Amino acid sequence: MKFIKAPLIVLVLILSNFLVAQNKTRIVKENPLVIGEKVKIHSKILNENRILNIYLPNGYTKDSIKEYPVIYLLDGSIDEDFIHILGLVQFGSFSWINMIPETIVVGISNIDRKRDYTFHTNDKKLKKEFPTAGKSKLFIDFMEKELQPFIDNNYNTNTIKTLIGQSLGGLLATEVLFKKPNLFDNYIIVSPSLWWDNESLFKFDPKKYTSKKSIFVAVGKEGEIMEREAEDLFKKLKLINTKNTELYFQFLEDQNHADALHLAVYFAFDKIFSKEK
C-alpha cells in the first residue's frame, strides 16, 4: 500500500501544477510604451542642467514638412502635470474631437520652483519662508534665449506658442505676460499666486503688444484672496490691448487649488483653439 500511495501523490501534484500553469496568462513583452522624450539641456543662464519632458504627436517625424504649435508647461515634471496635460492634448487633437490641433508639449521639470517662479521681494516674512526666491528674471531669460530656440531648432515647430502655469507657475505666467508678452501667443493662467510680494505685480504697467493674444484666466473655490486676485487680473487685462486679445475667465466652483488645473486647461483649449480653427 505504501508503494502504491507515493506515486499517486506525485501524480496529483504534477497534474495540479500543470492545471495552474495552464490558467496563467503568458506575458509577451513588446516594445516599450513611449509617450515622448526626456531631454537634458544645459542652461548657461541658470548655470545648471534642466530636464525637458517632450510629447510628440502621433506620427511625428523629424523629416516631415508638417510643423506643430508648442505648449510650454510649467511644473512639467513626470510626477507633476506633464502626464495629465499631454493626455488632454492628445484627446483634444483626435480627429473626431478636433478641439485643438496636434501639438508638441514641452514639460519643464522643476529644480526649485520657488526660486524660478518668483520675482524679488523685500518682504521679510516671505524671504524667510522662501529663502531661494526671486530669480524669475533668469528663468524667463532661459525660456526666451535658450529653451525656445532649442525647441525650434530641434523640432518641427510653427510660430504658435502657448504657456501654461498654475499657482506659482500662474504668477510667473502673469509676469511674462506683463513684461515680455510676445514670448507667447496664448496664456493659460490658473489660480495665480498674485499675493506674492503684497500683490505688487498689479502695480506694474503691462507692456503693450500688437500681436494677437488669447488669455485664459481661471480659479477654483480657493478662498477670498485667490478668487479676488484672479478676478482683478481679468479686470486689469480687460483694460489693455482688448483689440488684439481674446480674453476669457472661468470660475470653477466645484474645484479647489489642488484640482483646478486639469478642468481649467480643458476649458482653455476649447475656448482658445476653437477661435483659431
Phi and psi in degrees as GROMACS dihedral restraints (atoms count N, CA, C in turn):
[ dihedral_restraints ]
;  ai    aj    ak    al  type     phi  dphi    fc
    3     4     5     6     1   -65.3    20    10
    4     5     6     7     1   -36.4    20    10
    6     7     8     9     1   -66.3    20    10
    7     8     9    10     1   -34.5    20    10
    9    10    11    12     1   -80.9    20    10
   10    11    12    13     1   -35.2    20    10
   12    13    14    15     1   -66.5    20    10
   13    14    15    16     1   -40.8    20    10
   15    16    17    18     1   -60.8    20    10
   16    17    18    19     1   -49.9    20    10
   18    19    20    21     1   -60.1    20    10
   19    20    21    22     1   -33.7    20    10
   21    22    23    24     1   -64.8    20    10
   22    23    24    25     1   -39.9    20    10
   24    25    26    27     1   -64.5    20    10
   25    26    27    28     1   -43.6    20    10
   27    28    29    30     1   -61.7    20    10
   28    29    30    31     1   -41.7    20    10
   30    31    32    33     1   -63.8    20    10
   31    32    33    34     1   -41.4    20    10
   33    34    35    36     1   -62.6    20    10
   34    35    36    37     1   -42.5    20    10
   36    37    38    39     1   -64.0    20    10
   37    38    39    40     1   -41.5    20    10
   39    40    41    42     1   -62.4    20    10
   40    41    42    43     1   -45.9    20    10
   42    43    44    45     1   -64.2    20    10
   43    44    45    46     1   -38.7    20    10
   45    46    47    48     1   -63.7    20    10
   46    47    48    49     1   -45.7    20    10
   48    49    50    51     1   -64.0    20    10
   49    50    51    52     1   -35.5    20    10
   51    52    53    54     1   -65.5    20    10
   52    53    54    55     1   -43.4    20    10
   54    55    56    57     1   -67.6    20    10
   55    56    57    58     1   -40.2    20    10
   57    58    59    60     1   -62.3    20    10
   58    59    60    61     1   -43.3    20    10
   60    61    62    63     1   -62.6    20    10
   61    62    63    64     1   -36.7    20    10
   63    64    65    66     1   -66.7    20    10
   64    65    66    67     1   -29.3    20    10
   66    67    68    69     1   -83.5    20    10
   67    68    69    70     1   -13.0    20    10
   69    70    71    72     1   -79.0    20    10
   70    71    72    73     1   138.8    20    10
   72    73    74    75     1   -82.6    20    10
   73    74    75    76     1   126.0    20    10
   75    76    77    78     1   -76.4    20    10
   76    77    78    79     1   129.1    20    10
   78    79    80    81     1   -93.0    20    10
   79    80    81    82     1   121.2    20    10
   81    82    83    84     1  -112.6    20    10
   82    83    84    85     1   110.3    20    10
   84    85    86    87     1   -77.9    20    10
   85    86    87    88     1   128.0    20    10
   87    88    89    90     1   -98.8    20    10
   88    89    90    91     1  -159.6    20    10
   90    91    92    93     1   -66.4    20    10
   91    92    93    94     1   153.1    20    10
   93    94    95    96     1   -59.4    20    10
   94    95    96    97     1   148.4    20    10
   96    97    98    99     1   -75.7    20    10
   97    98    99   100     1   117.9    20    10
   99   100   101   102     1  -118.2    20    10
  100   101   102   103     1   125.2    20    10
  102   103   104   105     1  -115.1    20    10
  103   104   105   106     1     0.1    20    10
  105   106   107   108     1   169.8    20    10
  106   107   108   109     1  -158.3    20    10
  108   109   110   111     1  -127.9    20    10
  109   110   111   112     1   144.4    20    10
  111   112   113   114     1  -108.3    20    10
  112   113   114   115     1   121.3    20    10
  114   115   116   117     1  -123.4    20    10
  115   116   117   118     1   137.1    20    10
  117   118   119   120     1  -107.2    20    10
  118   119   120   121     1   126.9    20    10
  120   121   122   123     1  -124.3    20    10
  121   122   123   124     1   150.5    20    10
  123   124   125   126     1   -98.6    20    10
  124   125   126   127     1   129.3    20    10
  126   127   128   129     1  -102.9    20    10
  127   128   129   130     1   117.9    20    10
  129   130   131   132     1   -70.7    20    10
  130   131   132   133     1   -32.7    20    10
  132   133   134   135     1   -66.3    20    10
  133   134   135   136     1   -45.2    20    10
  135   136   137   138     1   -88.3    20    10
  136   137   138   139     1   -12.7    20    10
  138   139   140   141     1    59.1    20    10
  139   140   141   142     1    48.0    20    10
  141   142   143   144     1  -165.8    20    10
  142   143   144   145     1   163.8    20    10
  144   145   146   147     1   -84.3    20    10
  145   146   147   148     1   144.0    20    10
  147   148   149   150     1  -126.6    20    10
  148   149   150   151     1   141.0    20    10
  150   151   152   153     1   -96.6    20    10
  151   152   153   154     1   130.2    20    10
  153   154   155   156     1  -113.8    20    10
  154   155   156   157     1   130.7    20    10
  156   157   158   159     1  -101.4    20    10
  157   158   159   160     1   119.5    20    10
  159   160   161   162     1  -120.3    20    10
  160   161   162   163     1   120.6    20    10
  162   163   164   165     1   -96.6    20    10
  163   164   165   166     1   129.3    20    10
  165   166   167   168     1  -112.2    20    10
  166   167   168   169     1   134.4    20    10
  168   169   170   171     1   -57.9    20    10
  169   170   171   172     1   154.4    20    10
  171   172   173   174     1   -57.6    20    10
  172   173   174   175     1   129.3    20    10
  174   175   176   177     1    87.2    20    10
  175   176   177   178     1     0.6    20    10
  177   178   179   180     1   -62.6    20    10
  178   179   180   181     1   133.3    20    10
  180   181   182   183     1  -137.3    20    10
  181   182   183   184     1   145.3    20    10
  183   184   185   186     1   -63.5    20    10
  184   185   186   187     1   -30.3    20    10
  186   187   188   189     1   -82.7    20    10
  187   188   189   190     1    -7.3    20    10
  189   190   191   192     1   -71.0    20    10
  190   191   192   193     1   150.0    20    10
  192   193   194   195     1   -85.9    20    10
  193   194   195   196     1    -7.8    20    10
  195   196   197   198     1   -70.3    20    10
  196   197   198   199     1   136.7    20    10
  198   199   200   201     1  -115.8    20    10
  199   200   201   202     1   148.9    20    10
  201   202   203   204     1  -124.8    20    10
  202   203   204   205     1   146.4    20    10
  204   205   206   207     1   -69.1    20    10
  205   206   207   208     1   163.7    20    10
  207   208   209   210     1  -127.6    20    10
  208   209   210   211     1   133.2    20    10
  210   211   212   213     1  -103.6    20    10
  211   212   213   214     1   125.0    20    10
  213   214   215   216     1  -100.4    20    10
  214   215   216   217     1   119.5    20    10
  216   217   218   219     1  -109.9    20    10
  217   218   219   220     1   114.4    20    10
  219   220   221   222     1   -72.4    20    10
  220   221   222   223     1   156.9    20    10
  222   223   224   225     1    55.0    20    10
  223   224   225   226     1    46.5    20    10
  225   226   227   228     1   -96.8    20    10
  226   227   228   229     1    24.0    20    10
  228   229   230   231     1   -69.4    20    10
  229   230   231   232     1   160.1    20    10
  231   232   233   234     1   -59.1    20    10
  232   233   234   235     1   -38.9    20    10
  234   235   236   237     1   -91.7    20    10
  235   236   237   238     1    14.9    20    10
  237   238   239   240     1  -116.0    20    10
  238   239   240   241     1  -109.2    20    10
  240   241   242   243     1  -109.5    20    10
  241   242   243   244     1     0.7    20    10
  243   244   245   246     1   -63.0    20    10
  244   245   246   247     1   -49.6    20    10
  246   247   248   249     1   -63.0    20    10
  247   248   249   250     1   -48.7    20    10
  249   250   251   252     1   -75.2    20    10
  250   251   252   253     1   -27.1    20    10
  252   253   254   255     1   -73.6    20    10
  253   254   255   256     1   -41.6    20    10
  255   256   257   258     1   -66.3    20    10
  256   257   258   259     1   -28.0    20    10
  258   259   260   261     1   -62.1    20    10
  259   260   261   262     1   -41.4    20    10
  261   262   263   264     1   -64.6    20    10
  262   263   264   265     1   -38.6    20    10
  264   265   266   267     1   -64.7    20    10
  265   266   267   268     1   -47.2    20    10
  267   268   269   270     1   -62.5    20    10
  268   269   270   271     1   -46.7    20    10
  270   271   272   273     1   -60.8    20    10
  271   272   273   274     1   -46.7    20    10
  273   274   275   276     1   -66.5    20    10
  274   275   276   277     1   -21.7    20    10
  276   277   278   279     1   -96.2    20    10
  277   278   279   280     1    -1.1    20    10
  279   280   281   282     1   -56.7    20    10
  280   281   282   283     1   142.9    20    10
  282   283   284   285     1   -62.7    20    10
  283   284   285   286     1   -29.5    20    10
  285   286   287   288     1   -84.8    20    10
  286   287   288   289     1    -7.8    20    10
  288   289   290   291     1  -101.6    20    10
  289   290   291   292     1   -52.7    20    10
  291   292   293   294     1    54.3    20    10
  292   293   294   295     1    42.8    20    10
  294   295   296   297     1   -85.9    20    10
  295   296   297   298     1   -38.2    20    10
  297   298   299   300     1  -137.0    20    10
  298   299   300   301     1   158.8    20    10
  300   301   302   303     1   -73.3    20    10
  301   302   303   304     1   162.0    20    10
  303   304   305   306     1   -58.7    20    10
  304   305   306   307     1   133.3    20    10
  306   307   308   309     1  -141.0    20    10
  307   308   309   310     1   142.0    20    10
  309   310   311   312     1   -82.5    20    10
  310   311   312   313     1   137.0    20    10
  312   313   314   315     1  -114.6    20    10
  313   314   315   316     1   127.0    20    10
  315   316   317   318     1  -112.7    20    10
  316   317   318   319     1   105.8    20    10
  318   319   320   321     1   -90.3    20    10
  319   320   321   322     1   121.7    20    10
  321   322   323   324     1   -93.1    20    10
  322   323   324   325     1   108.1    20    10
  324   325   326   327     1   -67.4    20    10
  325   326   327   328     1   146.3    20    10
  327   328   329   330     1   -85.6    20    10
  328   329   330   331     1   148.5    20    10
  330   331   332   333     1  -115.1    20    10
  331   332   333   334     1   -51.2    20    10
  333   334   335   336     1  -148.8    20    10
  334   335   336   337     1    90.5    20    10
  336   337   338   339     1   -68.2    20    10
  337   338   339   340     1   -30.1    20    10
  339   340   341   342     1   -66.0    20    10
  340   341   342   343     1   -31.9    20    10
  342   343   344   345     1   -74.8    20    10
  343   344   345   346     1   -49.1    20    10
  345   346   347   348     1   -76.2    20    10
  346   347   348   349     1   -29.5    20    10
  348   349   350   351     1  -100.0    20    10
  349   350   351   352     1     0.8    20    10
  351   352   353   354     1  -120.2    20    10
  352   353   354   355     1   145.3    20    10
  354   355   356   357     1   -94.0    20    10
  355   356   357   358     1   173.3    20    10
  357   358   359   360     1   -60.3    20    10
  358   359   360   361     1   142.6    20    10
  360   361   362   363     1  -138.2    20    10
  361   362   363   364     1   148.4    20    10
  363   364   365   366     1  -101.6    20    10
  364   365   366   367     1     2.5    20    10
  366   367   368   369     1   -66.6    20    10
  367   368   369   370     1   116.8    20    10
  369   370   371   372     1   -63.5    20    10
  370   371   372   373     1   -38.1    20    10
  372   373   374   375     1   -65.4    20    10
  373   374   375   376     1   -44.8    20    10
  375   376   377   378     1   -66.0    20    10
  376   377   378   379     1   -40.8    20    10
  378   379   380   381     1   -63.2    20    10
  379   380   381   382     1   -33.6    20    10
  381   382   383   384     1   -73.2    20    10
  382   383   384   385     1   -41.0    20    10
  384   385   386   387     1   -75.7    20    10
  385   386   387   388     1   -31.9    20    10
  387   388   389   390     1  -123.8    20    10
  388   389   390   391     1    73.3    20    10
  390   391   392   393     1   -63.8    20    10
  391   392   393   394     1   -23.4    20    10
  393   394   395   396     1   -96.6    20    10
  394   395   396   397     1     1.9    20    10
  396   397   398   399     1   -67.5    20    10
  397   398   399   400     1   163.7    20    10
  399   400   401   402     1   104.4    20    10
  400   401   402   403     1    17.9    20    10
  402   403   404   405     1  -113.0    20    10
  403   404   405   406     1    24.5    20    10
  405   406   407   408     1   -63.4    20    10
  406   407   408   409     1   -31.4    20    10
  408   409   410   411     1   -59.3    20    10
  409   410   411   412     1   -41.5    20    10
  411   412   413   414     1   -63.7    20    10
  412   413   414   415     1   -41.7    20    10
  414   415   416   417     1   -66.6    20    10
  415   416   417   418     1   -39.2    20    10
  417   418   419   420     1   -65.4    20    10
  418   419   420   421     1   -40.6    20    10
  420   421   422   423     1   -61.7    20    10
  421   422   423   424     1   -39.1    20    10
  423   424   425   426     1   -59.8    20    10
  424   425   426   427     1   -45.5    20    10
  426   427   428   429     1   -63.8    20    10
  427   428   429   430     1   -41.3    20    10
  429   430   431   432     1   -74.1    20    10
  430   431   432   433     1   -47.3    20    10
  432   433   434   435     1   -97.4    20    10
  433   434   435   436     1   -17.7    20    10
  435   436   437   438     1  -122.5    20    10
  436   437   438   439     1   -50.3    20    10
  438   439   440   441     1   -68.3    20    10
  439   440   441   442     1   -56.1    20    10
  441   442   443   444     1   -59.7    20    10
  442   443   444   445     1   -45.1    20    10
  444   445   446   447     1   -61.1    20    10
  445   446   447   448     1   -37.9    20    10
  447   448   449   450     1   -61.9    20    10
  448   449   450   451     1   -46.3    20    10
  450   451   452   453     1   -65.4    20    10
  451   452   453   454     1   -44.6    20    10
  453   454   455   456     1   -66.1    20    10
  454   455   456   457     1   -31.4    20    10
  456   457   458   459     1   -81.2    20    10
  457   458   459   460     1   -19.9    20    10
  459   460   461   462     1  -114.6    20    10
  460   461   462   463     1    -7.6    20    10
  462   463   464   465     1  -135.5    20    10
  463   464   465   466     1   160.5    20    10
  465   466   467   468     1   -82.1    20    10
  466   467   468   469     1    91.5    20    10
  468   469   470   471     1  -114.4    20    10
  469   470   471   472     1   151.9    20    10
  471   472   473   474     1  -101.5    20    10
  472   473   474   475     1  -162.6    20    10
  474   475   476   477     1   -90.6    20    10
  475   476   477   478     1    -5.4    20    10
  477   478   479   480     1   -85.4    20    10
  478   479   480   481     1   120.9    20    10
  480   481   482   483     1  -126.1    20    10
  481   482   483   484     1   137.0    20    10
  483   484   485   486     1  -123.6    20    10
  484   485   486   487     1   139.9    20    10
  486   487   488   489     1  -116.6    20    10
  487   488   489   490     1   130.9    20    10
  489   490   491   492     1  -118.4    20    10
  490   491   492   493     1   127.0    20    10
  492   493   494   495     1  -144.4    20    10
  493   494   495   496     1   140.5    20    10
  495   496   497   498     1  -130.4    20    10
  496   497   498   499     1   142.7    20    10
  498   499   500   501     1    63.5    20    10
  499   500   501   502     1  -121.9    20    10
  501   502   503   504     1   -61.7    20    10
  502   503   504   505     1   -31.4    20    10
  504   505   506   507     1   -64.0    20    10
  505   506   507   508     1   -32.9    20    10
  507   508   509   510     1   -69.3    20    10
  508   509   510   511     1   -34.4    20    10
  510   511   512   513     1   -61.7    20    10
  511   512   513   514     1   -46.6    20    10
  513   514   515   516     1   -63.8    20    10
  514   515   516   517     1   -43.6    20    10
  516   517   518   519     1   -60.2    20    10
  517   518   519   520     1   -38.1    20    10
  519   520   521   522     1   -66.9    20    10
  520   521   522   523     1   -41.2    20    10
  522   523   524   525     1   -61.5    20    10
  523   524   525   526     1   -42.9    20    10
  525   526   527   528     1   -61.3    20    10
  526   527   528   529     1   -45.5    20    10
  528   529   530   531     1   -59.6    20    10
  529   530   531   532     1   -40.1    20    10
  531   532   533   534     1   -74.9    20    10
  532   533   534   535     1   -38.5    20    10
  534   535   536   537     1  -101.4    20    10
  535   536   537   538     1   -34.7    20    10
  537   538   539   540     1  -138.0    20    10
  538   539   540   541     1    64.5    20    10
  540   541   542   543     1   -60.5    20    10
  541   542   543   544     1   -27.6    20    10
  543   544   545   546     1   -79.9    20    10
  544   545   546   547     1     0.8    20    10
  546   547   548   549     1   -66.6    20    10
  547   548   549   550     1   -27.7    20    10
  549   550   551   552     1  -137.9    20    10
  550   551   552   553     1   155.7    20    10
  552   553   554   555     1   -93.5    20    10
  553   554   555   556     1   -34.4    20    10
  555   556   557   558     1  -124.4    20    10
  556   557   558   559     1   137.9    20    10
  558   559   560   561     1  -124.7    20    10
  559   560   561   562     1   123.8    20    10
  561   562   563   564     1  -113.6    20    10
  562   563   564   565     1   107.4    20    10
  564   565   566   567     1  -115.5    20    10
  565   566   567   568     1   113.5    20    10
  567   568   569   570     1  -119.4    20    10
  568   569   570   571     1   129.0    20    10
  570   571   572   573     1    46.0    20    10
  571   572   573   574     1    52.9    20    10
  573   574   575   576     1   -67.3    20    10
  574   575   576   577     1   138.5    20    10
  576   577   578   579     1   -84.5    20    10
  577   578   579   580     1    64.9    20    10
  579   580   581   582     1   -77.0    20    10
  580   581   582   583     1    -1.5    20    10
  582   583   584   585     1   -69.0    20    10
  583   584   585   586     1   -15.3    20    10
  585   586   587   588     1   -56.0    20    10
  586   587   588   589     1   135.8    20    10
  588   589   590   591     1    54.8    20    10
  589   590   591   592     1    43.1    20    10
  591   592   593   594     1    55.6    20    10
  592   593   594   595     1    40.6    20    10
  594   595   596   597     1    62.8    20    10
  595   596   597   598     1    29.8    20    10
  597   598   599   600     1   -65.5    20    10
  598   599   600   601     1   -22.6    20    10
  600   601   602   603     1   -63.9    20    10
  601   602   603   604     1   -26.0    20    10
  603   604   605   606     1   -66.8    20    10
  604   605   606   607     1   -22.7    20    10
  606   607   608   609     1   -81.1    20    10
  607   608   609   610     1   -12.4    20    10
  609   610   611   612     1   -78.0    20    10
  610   611   612   613     1   135.6    20    10
  612   613   614   615     1   -86.5    20    10
  613   614   615   616     1   107.2    20    10
  615   616   617   618     1   -57.9    20    10
  616   617   618   619     1   142.7    20    10
  618   619   620   621     1   -69.1    20    10
  619   620   621   622     1   143.0    20    10
  621   622   623   624     1   -75.8    20    10
  622   623   624   625     1   152.1    20    10
  624   625   626   627     1  -142.0    20    10
  625   626   627   628     1   155.4    20    10
  627   628   629   630     1  -110.6    20    10
  628   629   630   631     1   -19.1    20    10
  630   631   632   633     1   -75.6    20    10
  631   632   633   634     1   155.9    20    10
  633   634   635   636     1   -69.0    20    10
  634   635   636   637     1   136.9    20    10
  636   637   638   639     1  -129.6    20    10
  637   638   639   640     1   146.1    20    10
  639   640   641   642     1  -120.1    20    10
  640   641   642   643     1   124.9    20    10
  642   643   644   645     1  -127.2    20    10
  643   644   645   646     1   125.7    20    10
  645   646   647   648     1  -121.2    20    10
  646   647   648   649     1   120.7    20    10
  648   649   650   651     1  -114.8    20    10
  649   650   651   652     1   133.4    20    10
  651   652   653   654     1  -141.2    20    10
  652   653   654   655     1   153.0    20    10
  654   655   656   657     1  -152.0    20    10
  655   656   657   658     1   148.1    20    10
  657   658   659   660     1   -95.1    20    10
  658   659   660   661     1  -166.2    20    10
  660   661   662   663     1   -80.0    20    10
  661   662   663   664     1    89.4    20    10
  663   664   665   666     1  -125.5    20    10
  664   665   666   667     1    18.5    20    10
  666   667   668   669     1    96.5    20    10
  667   668   669   670     1   161.4    20    10
  669   670   671   672     1   -58.5    20    10
  670   671   672   673     1   -42.3    20    10
  672   673   674   675     1   -67.9    20    10
  673   674   675   676     1   -53.1    20    10
  675   676   677   678     1   -62.5    20    10
  676   677   678   679     1   -40.6    20    10
  678   679   680   681     1   -67.6    20    10
  679   680   681   682     1   -43.0    20    10
  681   682   683   684     1   -64.2    20    10
  682   683   684   685     1   -43.3    20    10
  684   685   686   687     1   -62.8    20    10
  685   686   687   688     1   -40.3    20    10
  687   688   689   690     1   -64.4    20    10
  688   689   690   691     1   -41.1    20    10
  690   691   692   693     1   -67.8    20    10
  691   692   693   694     1   -38.8    20    10
  693   694   695   696     1   -64.6    20    10
  694   695   696   697     1   -36.9    20    10
  696   697   698   699     1   -62.4    20    10
  697   698   699   700     1   -44.7    20    10
  699   700   701   702     1   -60.7    20    10
  700   701   702   703     1   -43.0    20    10
  702   703   704   705     1   -65.1    20    10
  703   704   705   706     1   -39.7    20    10
  705   706   707   708     1   -65.2    20    10
  706   707   708   709     1   -41.3    20    10
  708   709   710   711     1   -67.0    20    10
  709   710   711   712     1   -29.6    20    10
  711   712   713   714     1   -65.5    20    10
  712   713   714   715     1   -21.3    20    10
  714   715   716   717     1   -86.3    20    10
  715   716   717   718     1   -10.4    20    10
  717   718   719   720     1  -124.1    20    10
  718   719   720   721     1   142.1    20    10
  720   721   722   723     1    50.6    20    10
  721   722   723   724     1    30.0    20    10
  723   724   725   726     1   -62.3    20    10
  724   725   726   727     1   -25.6    20    10
  726   727   728   729     1   -65.8    20    10
  727   728   729   730     1   -34.0    20    10
  729   730   731   732     1  -107.5    20    10
  730   731   732   733     1    15.8    20    10
  732   733   734   735     1  -128.1    20    10
  733   734   735   736     1   131.1    20    10
  735   736   737   738     1   -96.7    20    10
  736   737   738   739     1   114.5    20    10
  738   739   740   741     1  -117.8    20    10
  739   740   741   742     1   132.2    20    10
  741   742   743   744     1  -133.5    20    10
  742   743   744   745     1   147.6    20    10
  744   745   746   747     1  -133.2    20    10
  745   746   747   748     1   138.7    20    10
  747   748   749   750     1  -136.4    20    10
  748   749   750   751     1   123.0    20    10
  750   751   752   753     1  -100.5    20    10
  751   752   753   754     1   119.9    20    10
  753   754   755   756     1  -100.2    20    10
  754   755   756   757     1    88.6    20    10
  756   757   758   759     1   -67.6    20    10
  757   758   759   760     1   -20.2    20    10
  759   760   761   762     1   -99.2    20    10
  760   761   762   763     1     2.1    20    10
  762   763   764   765     1  -112.0    20    10
  763   764   765   766     1   160.5    20    10
  765   766   767   768     1  -123.8    20    10
  766   767   768   769     1  -169.5    20    10
  768   769   770   771     1   -62.6    20    10
  769   770   771   772     1   -28.9    20    10
  771   772   773   774     1   -77.5    20    10
  772   773   774   775     1   -31.2    20    10
  774   775   776   777     1  -125.2    20    10
  775   776   777   778     1    14.7    20    10
  777   778   779   780     1   -75.0    20    10
  778   779   780   781     1   -28.5    20    10
  780   781   782   783     1   -60.3    20    10
  781   782   783   784     1   -48.4    20    10
  783   784   785   786     1   -60.2    20    10
  784   785   786   787     1   -50.8    20    10
  786   787   788   789     1   -67.9    20    10
  787   788   789   790     1   -37.0    20    10
  789   790   791   792     1   -61.6    20    10
  790   791   792   793     1   -43.1    20    10
  792   793   794   795     1   -66.1    20    10
  793   794   795   796     1   -38.5    20    10
  795   796   797   798     1   -58.8    20    10
  796   797   798   799     1   -49.1    20    10
  798   799   800   801     1   -63.0    20    10
  799   800   801   802     1   -39.2    20    10
  801   802   803   804     1   -63.3    20    10
  802   803   804   805     1   -45.0    20    10
  804   805   806   807     1   -57.5    20    10
  805   806   807   808     1   -44.3    20    10
  807   808   809   810     1   -63.7    20    10
  808   809   810   811     1   -40.7    20    10
  810   811   812   813     1   -73.5    20    10
  811   812   813   814     1   -51.7    20    10
  813   814   815   816     1   -69.1    20    10
  814   815   816   817     1   -50.1    20    10
  816   817   818   819     1   -81.6    20    10
  817   818   819   820     1   -20.4    20    10
  819   820   821   822     1   -66.7    20    10
  820   821   822   823     1   -28.2    20    10
  822   823   824   825     1   -72.3    20    10
  823   824   825   826     1   -24.0    20    10
  825   826   827   828     1   -89.9    20    10
  826   827   828   829     1    -8.6    20    10
